[in-house]
């Protein structure tokens, strides 16, 4: 754990006896991930209802999903009574799940949806209603564009039906007929509002004409989620395009080169970028800002650049 006030790291230990097994502790009593080492997994902070059903309080956990989570997710929680010292207490829980459980995968992306999420909502007790995961790759390398939503009250998975995202097939809507993100791995996902998430990039298998290997993507999508009916609708905001191939007449258009394994997060531009003025053309003052950092074009280049994406919520 990194204390953002002191910028000092602490390592978690466990003083709690486990009911089932002790594979989340090593010989030095340090907390380790149950099931053994893992990588290319996802971990999402959740604010969930307390175990006490009569309590309106929420508890804050980290939800981990990896290739071994075929009937559960892993919840990590801080059990320290104080943050003093170099060691903090914590525990892992195996949280059983039901429903349309995602198949084994890694290199997927994930985020959360919160009740009443808005730019002005800074309430630490705002509770999470769901975790969303997208895409990823199976052990055999096959990639996915599936979306799964985990209701964190019932702990039930739903595989979203996104078939309504496709266009009507008219000639004028040739692009719209394929308005679902291609299967990919290593994309970025973050919340846009209470019922929507924002997807950027990732990597997909390239065709022979594209040189084979993996193709880095720089498209931007919004997914609007209807949890009640298990449906999702994709909208493409920016289509993937090689930056090198941009038209010379559009050199003033800034866009990041295609990539995967980047980070994308929402930021309060007023706090972090005080010199950036709101009120650009078409901006009604209700825009959301997202910061894209780093990433990797598979086997070609690792990036150290930073891009800002502004989305006008009225559009």
Protein Blocks (a to p, Z undefined) as FASTA:
>chain_A
ZZfklopacddddfbdcfkbcclbcfkopacdehiacehiacdddddddfblkbcbdcdd
dddddfklmnbccddddfbfbfgdjbdcddddddddehjdddddehiacddddehiafkl
ccfklccfbdcdeejidfkopacfbdcdddfklopacdddfklmpcehiaklmmmmmmcc
cddehiacddfblmbccdeeidddddfknogajdddfbdcdddddfknopacdddfbdcd
dfklpcfklmmpccddddehiacddddfklmmmmbcghiehiaoiaccdddeejjdehkb
ccfbdcdddddfkZZ
